[in-house]
């Protein structure tokens, strides 16, 4: 980790190293970084609780169902689902276990390679993900987007697209 020069102040550096060897964010950087983390935590907890109460699903479960719904043939290899969601294969397997127990997905061997396991969305899974996405998108709109001006949304899109440049295109149905 780079250490700022000793003659720099908190105003010109993201952080300063104190005499005790501990780093401290500048006020602006603390507001940005900690604000991002706290906003993410607050929103994901609230959205997860709403989805669980209304649909018996977690955010990760809705994401898996949504990715299956958008995939060719409404099926994906578990390894591809793990990669797409950024979750481990073991975590995806546990989520699919839960969804399979509710008859929302079925595990199947790949038609091209019997060693590969795929998740196939069922009609019940498609119906539930449509309903869950509708309420989830409405909640995100109310809890997040309605708190921001159109200009602030554009700024956030510009900033966060630097960290995930293909995120929106990765989620398209093309």
C-alpha positions as CSV (number, residue, x, y, z in Angstrom):
1,X,0.0,0.0,0.0
2,X,1.4,3.4,-0.9
3,X,2.0,5.8,1.9
4,X,1.4,9.5,1.3
5,X,4.3,11.8,1.8
6,X,4.7,13.1,5.4
7,X,4.2,16.7,4.4
8,X,0.8,16.1,2.7
9,X,-2.4,16.8,4.5
10,X,-5.8,15.0,4.7
11,X,-7.1,17.6,2.2
12,X,-4.7,16.5,-0.5
13,X,-4.5,12.8,0.2
14,X,-7.1,10.1,0.5
15,X,-5.6,9.1,3.8
16,X,-2.9,10.2,6.2
17,X,-0.6,8.1,8.3
18,X,-0.6,9.3,11.9
19,X,2.3,9.3,14.3
20,X,0.9,6.1,15.8
21,X,1.1,4.3,12.5
22,X,-2.7,4.2,11.9
23,X,-4.2,5.5,8.7
24,X,-7.1,7.9,8.7
25,X,-9.3,8.8,5.7
26,X,-9.7,12.5,4.9
27,X,-13.3,13.7,5.7
28,X,-14.2,13.7,2.0
29,X,-12.8,10.3,1.3
30,X,-14.4,8.9,4.5
31,X,-17.7,10.3,3.4
32,X,-17.3,8.7,0.0
33,X,-16.0,5.3,0.9
34,X,-17.9,4.7,4.2
35,X,-21.0,6.2,2.6
36,X,-20.8,3.7,-0.2
37,X,-20.3,0.8,2.1
38,X,-23.1,1.8,4.5
39,X,-25.5,2.6,1.7
40,X,-24.8,-0.8,0.1
41,X,-25.3,-2.6,3.5
42,X,-28.5,-0.7,4.3
43,X,-30.1,-1.2,0.9
44,X,-29.1,-4.9,0.5
45,X,-30.4,-5.7,4.0
46,X,-33.7,-4.0,3.4
47,X,-34.1,-5.4,-0.2
48,X,-33.2,-8.9,1.0
49,X,-35.7,-8.7,3.9
50,X,-38.5,-7.5,1.5
51,X,-37.8,-10.3,-1.0
52,X,-37.7,-12.9,1.7
53,X,-41.0,-11.7,3.2
54,X,-42.9,-11.3,-0.1
55,X,-41.4,-14.2,-2.1
56,X,-39.3,-16.4,0.1
57,X,-36.2,-15.5,-1.9
58,X,-32.9,-13.8,-1.2
59,X,-31.3,-11.3,-3.5
60,X,-28.9,-14.0,-4.7
61,X,-31.8,-16.3,-5.4
62,X,-33.6,-13.7,-7.4
63,X,-30.4,-13.0,-9.3
64,X,-29.9,-16.7,-10.1
65,X,-33.6,-17.0,-11.2
66,X,-33.3,-13.8,-13.3
67,X,-30.1,-15.0,-15.0
68,X,-31.7,-18.4,-15.8
69,X,-34.8,-16.6,-17.2
70,X,-32.6,-14.6,-19.5
71,X,-30.4,-17.4,-20.7
72,X,-30.9,-19.4,-23.9
73,X,-33.4,-22.2,-23.1
74,X,-33.7,-20.8,-19.6
75,X,-30.7,-23.0,-18.5
76,X,-27.1,-22.4,-17.5
77,X,-24.2,-24.5,-16.4
78,X,-23.8,-24.0,-12.6
79,X,-20.2,-22.9,-13.2
80,X,-21.4,-20.2,-15.7
81,X,-24.0,-19.1,-13.1
82,X,-21.3,-18.8,-10.5
83,X,-19.1,-16.7,-12.8
84,X,-22.0,-14.5,-13.8
85,X,-23.1,-13.8,-10.2
86,X,-19.6,-13.6,-8.7
87,X,-20.5,-16.3,-6.2
88,X,-18.6,-19.4,-5.5
89,X,-19.7,-22.7,-7.1
90,X,-20.5,-24.1,-3.7
91,X,-22.7,-21.1,-2.9
92,X,-24.5,-21.4,-6.2
93,X,-25.0,-25.1,-5.5
94,X,-26.6,-24.3,-2.1
95,X,-28.9,-21.7,-3.7
96,X,-29.9,-24.1,-6.5
97,X,-30.6,-26.8,-3.8
98,X,-33.0,-24.3,-2.1
99,X,-34.6,-23.3,-5.4
100,X,-34.9,-27.0,-6.5
101,X,-36.6,-28.0,-3.3
102,X,-39.3,-25.4,-4.2
103,X,-39.5,-26.8,-7.7
104,X,-38.3,-23.4,-9.2
105,X,-35.3,-25.0,-11.0
106,X,-34.2,-28.5,-11.9
107,X,-30.7,-29.8,-12.1
108,X,-29.9,-31.5,-15.4
109,X,-26.9,-33.0,-17.1
110,X,-25.7,-31.0,-20.0
111,X,-26.8,-32.4,-23.4
112,X,-23.3,-31.9,-24.7
113,X,-21.4,-33.2,-21.7
114,X,-23.0,-35.5,-19.1
115,X,-20.4,-34.5,-16.6
116,X,-21.6,-30.9,-16.6
117,X,-24.6,-29.9,-14.4
118,X,-27.0,-27.2,-15.5
119,X,-29.8,-25.5,-13.8
120,X,-33.1,-25.3,-15.8
121,X,-35.7,-22.8,-14.8
122,X,-39.2,-24.3,-14.4
123,X,-42.5,-22.6,-15.3
124,X,-43.1,-22.0,-11.6
125,X,-39.6,-20.4,-11.3
126,X,-40.3,-18.2,-14.3
127,X,-43.6,-17.0,-12.8
128,X,-42.0,-16.4,-9.4
129,X,-39.0,-14.5,-10.8
130,X,-41.3,-12.2,-12.8
131,X,-43.2,-11.3,-9.7
132,X,-40.1,-11.0,-7.5
133,X,-38.4,-8.8,-10.0
134,X,-41.4,-6.5,-10.4
135,X,-41.5,-5.9,-6.6
136,X,-37.7,-5.7,-6.3
137,X,-37.4,-3.1,-9.1
138,X,-40.2,-1.0,-7.6
139,X,-38.4,-1.2,-4.2
140,X,-35.0,-0.2,-5.7
141,X,-36.8,2.7,-7.5
142,X,-38.4,3.9,-4.2
143,X,-35.4,3.3,-1.9
144,X,-32.6,4.4,-4.2
145,X,-33.4,6.1,-7.4
146,X,-36.2,8.4,-6.1
147,X,-33.6,9.7,-3.5
148,X,-31.4,11.0,-6.4
149,X,-31.8,13.7,-9.1
150,X,-31.4,12.6,-12.7
151,X,-28.0,14.3,-12.7
152,X,-26.8,12.4,-9.7
153,X,-27.9,9.1,-11.3
154,X,-25.9,10.0,-14.4
155,X,-22.9,10.8,-12.2
156,X,-23.2,7.5,-10.4
157,X,-23.5,5.6,-13.7
158,X,-20.4,7.3,-15.0
159,X,-18.4,6.6,-11.8
160,X,-19.4,3.0,-11.3
161,X,-19.1,2.1,-15.0
162,X,-15.3,2.6,-14.5
163,X,-15.3,-0.3,-12.0
164,X,-17.7,-2.5,-13.9
165,X,-17.4,-1.3,-17.5
166,X,-19.5,-4.1,-19.1
167,X,-22.0,-4.6,-16.2
168,X,-25.0,-3.3,-18.0
169,X,-24.3,-5.1,-21.3
170,X,-23.6,-8.3,-19.4
171,X,-27.2,-8.1,-18.1
172,X,-28.8,-7.5,-21.5
173,X,-31.0,-10.0,-23.2
174,X,-29.2,-9.7,-26.6
